Amino acid sequence: MVNAAIVGLGWWGRTILKLLHGNAKLRIVKAIDVNPDSAAIAREHGVAFAGELDAALGDPAVQAVILCTPHTLHSQQIVRAVAVARRRRARGGGVQRQSCRAGGRARATI
Ligand SMILES: NC(=O)c1ccc[n+]([C@@H]2O[C@H](COP(=O)([O-])OP(=O)(O)OC[C@H]3O[C@@H](n4cnc5c(N)ncnc54)[C@H](O)[C@@H]3O)[C@@H](O)[C@H]2O)c1
């Protein structure tokens, strides 16, 4: 079982949160959104809520992040997550990342 944080609880993040409920391989343990109103959605699903990506990246229980934020943010959020993953890997842990849709930024991110 991989414990993941979902980042962005807009239309797609909420959809993913519902779809992953009860999944045997991936469990959402934290939800992040800059909009504090999204805390209610996280509460409905019994998931801890925070307003900043760092709250997920700094949580040793979070092994992966699922980015459901606007795609213009993905590149910098992936870079932040990978930096944490590298530090964790050096200590024997890991963070997984989702793809980046924006072509030019995706290349720079990789
Ligand atoms: N809507 C779809 O059908 C669909 C399908 C597949 C993928 N996607 C992708 O999912 C992503 C989100 O799309 P959406 O339609 O849900 O958009 P949305 O605007 O409904 O949701 C984006 C959410 O991200 C939050 N957010 C913004 N900046 C943030 C930050 N720095 N940290 C944390 N949260 C932040 C916003 O408050 C909002 O709740 C996009 O990349 C989109 O391409 C959307």
The ligand as a MOL file (V3000), in Angstrom:
LIG
                    3D

  0  0  0     0  0            999 V3000
M  V30 BEGIN CTAB
M  V30 COUNTS 44 48 0 0 0
M  V30 BEGIN ATOM
M  V30 1 N -11.0960 18.8400 -14.9380 0
M  V30 2 C -10.7680 17.7280 -15.6210 0
M  V30 3 O -11.5700 17.0850 -16.3260 0
M  V30 4 C -9.3650 17.1790 -15.5100 0
M  V30 5 C -9.1110 15.8910 -15.9590 0
M  V30 6 C -7.8280 15.3760 -15.8450 0
M  V30 7 C -6.8180 16.1650 -15.3440 0
M  V30 8 N -7.0870 17.4450 -14.9400 0 CHG=1
M  V30 9 C -5.9870 18.2310 -14.4280 0
M  V30 10 O -6.1780 18.3970 -13.0210 0
M  V30 11 C -5.6240 19.6550 -12.6340 0
M  V30 12 C -6.6860 20.4550 -11.8740 0
M  V30 13 O -7.7940 20.6720 -12.7080 0
M  V30 14 P -9.2220 21.0540 -12.0960 0
M  V30 15 O -10.1680 21.0400 -13.2350 0
M  V30 16 O -9.5110 20.2160 -10.9010 0 CHG=-1
M  V30 17 O -8.9470 22.5690 -11.6300 0
M  V30 18 P -9.6260 23.3640 -10.3910 0
M  V30 19 O -9.3300 24.8020 -10.6450 0
M  V30 20 O -11.0220 22.9230 -10.2010 0
M  V30 21 O -8.7890 22.8600 -9.1150 0
M  V30 22 C -7.4800 23.2860 -8.8220 0
M  V30 23 C -7.3480 23.2750 -7.2980 0
M  V30 24 O -5.9740 23.5280 -6.9770 0
M  V30 25 C -5.9370 24.4020 -5.8610 0
M  V30 26 N -4.6350 25.0750 -5.8360 0
M  V30 27 C -4.2270 26.1300 -6.5860 0
M  V30 28 N -2.9420 26.4420 -6.2810 0
M  V30 29 C -2.5590 25.5560 -5.3360 0
M  V30 30 C -1.3400 25.3570 -4.6300 0
M  V30 31 N -0.2440 26.1270 -4.8400 0
M  V30 32 N -1.2700 24.3710 -3.6920 0
M  V30 33 C -2.3570 23.5860 -3.4460 0
M  V30 34 N -3.5470 23.7310 -4.0870 0
M  V30 35 C -3.6320 24.7060 -5.0330 0
M  V30 36 C -7.1180 25.3510 -6.0750 0
M  V30 37 O -7.5000 25.9740 -4.8640 0
M  V30 38 C -8.1710 24.3730 -6.6080 0
M  V30 39 O -8.9330 23.7940 -5.5710 0
M  V30 40 C -5.1550 20.3670 -13.9120 0
M  V30 41 O -3.7800 20.1450 -14.0700 0
M  V30 42 C -5.9270 19.6570 -14.9950 0
M  V30 43 O -5.2450 19.6830 -16.2300 0
M  V30 44 C -8.3380 17.9540 -14.9940 0
M  V30 END ATOM
M  V30 BEGIN BOND
M  V30 1 1 1 2
M  V30 2 2 2 3
M  V30 3 1 2 4
M  V30 4 1 4 5
M  V30 5 2 4 44
M  V30 6 2 5 6
M  V30 7 1 6 7
M  V30 8 2 7 8
M  V30 9 1 8 9
M  V30 10 1 8 44
M  V30 11 1 9 10
M  V30 12 1 9 42
M  V30 13 1 10 11
M  V30 14 1 11 12
M  V30 15 1 11 40
M  V30 16 1 12 13
M  V30 17 1 13 14
M  V30 18 2 14 15
M  V30 19 1 14 16
M  V30 20 1 14 17
M  V30 21 1 17 18
M  V30 22 2 18 19
M  V30 23 1 18 20
M  V30 24 1 18 21
M  V30 25 1 21 22
M  V30 26 1 22 23
M  V30 27 1 23 24
M  V30 28 1 23 38
M  V30 29 1 24 25
M  V30 30 1 25 26
M  V30 31 1 25 36
M  V30 32 1 26 27
M  V30 33 1 26 35
M  V30 34 2 27 28
M  V30 35 1 28 29
M  V30 36 1 29 30
M  V30 37 2 29 35
M  V30 38 1 30 31
M  V30 39 2 30 32
M  V30 40 1 32 33
M  V30 41 2 33 34
M  V30 42 1 34 35
M  V30 43 1 36 37
M  V30 44 1 36 38
M  V30 45 1 38 39
M  V30 46 1 40 41
M  V30 47 1 40 42
M  V30 48 1 42 43
M  V30 END BOND
M  V30 END CTAB
M  END
